Amino acid sequence: MSRFVEILNNHEYELTVESFKQMLHEMTLRLEAGAGHIEMAFPYFVTKHAPVSGVRSLIDYQVTFIGEIRKASR
């Protein structure tokens, strides 16, 4: 499990669709696996301004990334 945590730490500053794909690929290589599955769920906060008062506040969105990779068998 520590290799997986290390992979997560390598991508801690920016999570994008592309970095998530890279994380899946890295995981299968490091764990020497033919397939892998990662699920992540977290709140993501965006600053919004109220239309009338202009007051700033944080709106939270629940984000989920689910990915699976399978290497072709030969």
C-alpha positions as MATLAB code, in Angstrom:
seq = 'MSRFVEILNNHEYELTVESFKQMLHEMTLRLEAGAGHIEMAFPYFVTKHAPVSGVRSLIDYQVTFIGEIRKASR';
ca = [
       0.000    0.000    0.000;
       2.877    2.428    0.620;
       3.702    2.509   -3.130;
       0.154    3.646   -3.844;
       0.385    6.394   -1.191;
       3.664    7.506   -2.775;
       1.930    7.778   -6.167;
      -0.818    9.904   -4.611;
       1.762   12.169   -2.983;
       3.484   12.705   -6.331;
       0.223   14.238   -7.644;
      -0.889   16.127   -4.545;
      -0.749   19.665   -5.892;
      -2.846   19.405   -9.018;
      -5.468   16.844   -9.887;
      -6.738   16.984  -13.441;
      -8.261   14.432  -15.772;
      -4.843   14.024  -17.412;
      -2.940   13.649  -14.120;
      -5.570   11.136  -12.983;
      -4.939    9.057  -16.125;
      -1.212    9.262  -15.455;
      -1.795    8.144  -11.861;
      -3.690    5.050  -13.088;
      -0.866    4.186  -15.461;
       1.800    4.770  -12.787;
      -0.110    2.595  -10.334;
      -0.220   -0.420  -12.639;
       3.483   -0.060  -13.445;
       4.604    0.354   -9.810;
       2.381   -2.434   -8.512;
       3.204   -4.650  -11.501;
      -0.502   -5.164  -12.097;
      -2.384   -5.950  -15.297;
      -5.327   -3.822  -14.198;
      -6.120   -1.122  -11.674;
      -9.028    0.898  -10.300;
      -8.980    4.223   -8.435;
     -11.894    6.125   -6.948;
     -11.579    9.542   -5.315;
     -14.336   11.652   -3.806;
     -13.812   15.060   -2.232;
     -15.449   18.457   -1.788;
     -14.282   21.209   -4.147;
     -14.896   24.812   -3.140;
     -15.500   27.706   -5.521;
     -15.834   31.363   -4.526;
     -19.096   32.875   -5.783;
     -20.476   36.400   -5.526;
     -24.135   36.921   -4.670;
     -25.855   38.611   -7.641;
     -27.538   41.406   -5.650;
     -25.388   42.031   -2.566;
     -22.058   41.073   -4.126;
     -21.134   39.156   -0.969;
     -18.478   36.500   -1.564;
     -19.047   33.013   -0.254;
     -17.794   29.514   -0.856;
     -19.977   27.018   -2.673;
     -18.999   23.377   -2.340;
     -19.371   20.778   -5.040;
     -18.933   17.049   -4.450;
     -16.392   15.768   -6.982;
     -15.812   12.110   -7.834;
     -13.113   10.700  -10.092;
     -13.441    7.020  -11.025;
     -10.913    5.371  -13.290;
      -9.988    1.898  -14.405;
      -7.176    0.658  -16.592;
      -6.698   -2.784  -18.104;
      -3.732   -3.861  -20.113;
      -4.459   -5.911  -23.204;
      -3.631   -9.571  -22.734;
      -1.402  -11.095  -25.391;
];
